[in-house]
């Protein structure tokens, strides 16, 4: 199932490690603190447990949203890539 994972974590090292976890689980970075991908429910729970362990007592917010196919098809997006030489 597709999911969106977003986080707000002030500690640099923890934030970096959690991004690595997301990539290890096959999620794609879509923003600095947002990842999207297709991941089974059991792996979603496993990933969240790993994130909780890494976060420990440090402050942070992590949210994982499952997205059904119907909602995924109805998404709206704007993607503008930067061209070489643009400032």
C-alpha positions in Angstrom: 0.0 0.0 0.0 1.2 3.5 -0.8 2.0 5.7 2.1 3.3 9.1 2.9 5.7 9.6 5.8 6.4 13.1 7.1 8.4 14.2 10.1 9.6 17.2 12.0 12.7 16.3 14.0 15.0 19.0 15.3 18.1 16.8 16.1 20.3 16.6 13.0 21.7 13.1 13.6 18.4 11.5 14.4 16.7 13.2 11.4 19.4 11.9 9.1 19.2 8.3 10.5 15.4 8.3 10.1 15.8 9.5 6.5 18.1 6.5 6.0 15.5 4.2 7.4 12.9 5.5 5.0 15.3 4.9 2.1 16.2 1.4 3.3 12.4 0.6 3.3 12.2 1.7 -0.4 10.5 5.0 0.2 11.3 7.9 -2.1 12.1 11.4 -0.8 9.6 13.9 -2.1 10.5 16.8 0.2 13.3 17.3 2.7 11.2 15.7 5.5 8.7 13.7 3.5 8.8 10.3 1.9 6.4 8.4 -0.3 6.3 4.8 -1.4 4.6 1.4 -1.6 5.2 -0.6 1.6 3.2 -3.4 3.1 1.4 -2.7 6.4 3.7 -5.0 8.4 6.7 -3.1 7.1 5.0 0.2 7.9 4.7 -0.9 11.5 8.3 -2.2 11.6 9.6 1.1 10.2 7.6 3.1 12.8 9.1 0.9 15.6 12.6 1.5 14.3 11.9 5.2 14.1 10.5 5.2 17.7 13.6 3.4 18.9 15.9 5.9 17.2 14.0 8.9 18.3 14.1 7.7 21.9 13.4 10.6 24.3 14.3 13.3 21.7 11.5 15.6 20.6 9.9 14.9 17.2 6.8 14.2 15.2 6.5 11.4 12.7 3.3 10.6 10.9 2.7 7.8 8.4 -0.4 8.1 6.2 -1.6 5.1 4.2 -3.1 6.2 0.8 -5.5 4.1 -1.1 -5.3 3.8 -4.9 -8.4 5.9 -5.5 -7.0 8.8 -3.4 -3.6 8.4 -5.0 -5.1 8.8 -8.5 -6.9 11.9 -7.4 -3.8 13.6 -6.1 -2.8 17.0 -7.4 0.8 18.0 -7.8 3.0 20.7 -9.3 6.6 19.7 -10.0 8.9 22.2 -11.5 12.5 21.1 -12.0 15.3 23.6 -11.8 17.2 24.1 -15.1 20.9 24.6 -15.2 21.9 28.3 -14.8 18.6 29.2 -13.0 19.1 31.1 -9.8 
